[in-house]
Amino acid sequence: MSTEAAVQAFQQDFGVLGSTLGTYDAATEARLAAVIDQEQIGNIASWDENTQAATQLMGVANSAHLAGIRVWRLGYQATSFWSALAQSGE
């Protein structure tokens, strides 16, 4: 797909009005910025994997109705870390 075709598809899919189809202009840029903000594209949160952080992370995930969390470097956590995750997920 060419860049022009991709811009046109975005304009049509997201209702960019007043633009020449396939042309990346100020209206298209503004709508793209709004979509990025609305969908939180590029926003990443990270916590240190200790027991206190795991409890806080699961609390945030539960309150935001997230599907889950990601843990990096499995195998380095204390037993209390896994217990905290199990209790927070209930």
Helices and strands as residue ranges (DSSP letters): H 3-13, H 26-38, H 51-63, H 79-88
